[in-house]
Amino acid sequence: MRARRLAAVVLAASLALASCSADAATTDASPSPAAPVAAATPTPEPTTASAHPTPTPTDEDTAMTAAPRFFHAPSQADSVLAQLESDGRDADAALVRRIAEQPVATWLGEWTQDLTGTVARITGDAAAAGEVALLVVYAIPGRDCGLHSAGGVAEDQYLGFVGQVAAGIAAGSETWVVLEPDALAQMGDCDGQGDRAGLLAGAARVLAEAGADVFLDAGHSGWRSGSDVVARLEQVGTDHLAGFSTNTSNYQTTEDERGWAEPIAAATGLDFIVDTSRNGNGSNGEWCNPSGRAIGEPPRMIGEGAFRAVAWVKAPGESDGTCNGGPAAGQWWMDGALALAGDA
């Protein structure tokens, strides 16, 4: 797995290249990534997604032709765009298209029906396209410390859940898994977590043995210090990790995330990826559906040192929770989507 990861980085470099999390300075509550909650209607599996819109090629696209790309799995934005076009809402459709044309991660939790089959379809299609499948496993016991995305599976069921994900990873696919947004940064913050370090270590092992590159979520630059994150990563263990993810479902600038993540990467020998889905205007100190934010840099491979890629881990347009006018976490929020796309 590490050999394939290094090869991908070298290739990208040779071509010239949630939750979510609250800012530690602004709130004592642990942040929560935007994802479906068990008590609310979960993020639905798309049923009749429209054909993925094709972005206009750019010079950068041409330069990246031979580099890996993220696979465009079905998303809520696809279905919303199709409905807007059908209804003749051209102005709104133009804004939502800015979201729908980008590949976003597929979140997997206790709401996911046919877990193994869902993973098999996405990773198999990605392999056939020669692209990278991006998944998020989000079912850790004590998830989100009871906040907007509370839930998860029972401790004695967790590794079985992860095993179902692993069983669906297509042989020969390049599959990246963001493992448990907020779980590392929230470790020890609340009851009901069980052996969180052990569960994360076990999940990383199961997924890595199935061929996935596992990126354990590490929070973001406005939350934990770099030295704290290094200690937490070492507590879990890094043998089965390809890297760590940052800024999941949050709004910190890419520059701030890179400056925070690179020393962590140097200390651990891990790569990192940054969620840029909603960081176009940076953070205003809020984490739950803040106003005035914007979609960020489109997903692409970076391959500069340990900086593996920028990705849209959080799906823009999906709510962070019932705050600032948004619906339950993970549900589509039209007003929020239009604002994110319109302010970019």
Order of alpha helices (4+ residues) and beta strands (2+ residues): alpha-alpha-alpha-alpha-beta-alpha-beta-alpha-beta-alpha-beta-alpha-beta-alpha-beta-beta-beta-alpha
